[in-house]
Amino acid sequence: MEYEMIRAYAPASIGNVSLGFDLLGAALKPVDGSLLGDEVEVSQAESFSLSIKGTFAHKLPPGVDDNIITHSYHFFSERLKQRGKPVVPVAMVLYKNLPIGSGLGSSASSIVAALHGLNAFYGEPFSKTELLEMMGELEGQISGSVHYDNVAPSYLGGLVLMAQAGDKVALSLPVFDDWYWVVCYSGIKVSTAEARRILPKTVPLADTLTFGRQLGVFVHALHCGDRALAGAMMQDVIAEPYRKSLLTGFDEARAFTQQQGAIAFGISGSGPTVFAVTDNLDTAKRIETWLGEHYIQNSEGFSRVCRLDLGGSQALKV
C-alpha cells in the first residue's frame, strides 16, 4: 500500500487566557497571513527518521531520541498496534517555528502537528476525541500532568473550555470576531515547571470564589454576546500575581495597554509572552509596536497582531 505525504500545521495558543487557569485556551492566527505555529511532514520510509528545521530548531536538545516528535511517533505506533493496524516506518520533518518555553504552547503545537499528521497519514484510525486525549497525555509527559489548555485550542481552534467530563474533553466557546489579540514574546525562556513552582500550594477561599465567578460569568457573556461583561472578567487572580515577578517590564506593559483602552492584558500560559485584547485594529498595531520596542529583550523576541484561529490544526496531502 502506498501512503501519501502529509504536511500538518498546528497554531500557537494562549493557555489560561488570564481568567481560566488550566481551563481555557485560545488558538492564534496573525492578521498578516503569516504562520504562527509548528509544522510536521510525514512520509513513508524504510525506517523511522526525524530531521528538524525552522527558526527555533537550534533551541532543541541535540539528537532526536528525546525529541517530542520521536515520542509522538512511538506513542502513536503503539496505539496503532493495539488497534491491530499495520505500522509502516515514516520519515518526519519538524519545522520548529515556535520558541521553547515561550508561553505560546510550543510543545503542544509540535505534538498536535505530529499526531494530526500521523493520523491523516495512516488513514484516520483515531477519532477526534481519541486523538485529543492522546495529545493531552503526551503533553502531560512534558509538563508533569495531563492538561489540555494548549493542545485543545491548537487542535480544535478558537476559544476552548476544558470539560474533561465523559466523552467531552473540551468545549468550543462562542467568540467575538471583532477582537484582536496582540501577543508579544520577550525572547527569554520561562519553563512551565518553574512557573508552577512559584505558585502557592493553596489558594485563598476569596480568590477561589472570584475565579469561579469570573469563569462562569465570562462563559455566560460569550453566549450572550456581551463584550463588555466578558472583557471585565478577564483578570487573573490565581497565577498572575505570582508569575509576573518572572517577567521584566510586565507592569509597565500592562499600564501602557490600559492607557490605550485595551479590553484585557495578561500572561500567555506560563509566560514570558504577554497578550492584549482590543476591538480596534489601530489600537492593536500601536500596542504591537510599543511591546516590540519596550517588552522584547533580545533578537529572538517578536510581537504579532492576531485574531483567533477558528480552524485549528490542518493536515493536508502534499
Secondary structure, 3 states (H helix, E strand, C coil): CCCCCEEEEEECEEECCCCCCCCEEEEEEECCCCCCEEEEEEEECCCCEEEEECCCHHHCCCCCCCCHHHHHHHHHHHHHHHCCCCCCCEEEEEECCCCCCCCCCHHHHHHHHHHHHHHHHCCCCCCHHHHHHHHHHHHHHHHCCCCCCCHHHHHHCCEEEEEEECCEEEEEECCCCCCEEEEEECCCCCCHHHHHHCCCCCCCHHHHHHHHHHHHHHHHHHHHCCHHHHHHCCCCCCCHHHHHHHCCCHHHHHHHHHHCCCCEEEECCCCCCEEEEECCHHHHHHHHHHHHHHCCCCCCCEEEEEEECCCCCEEEEC
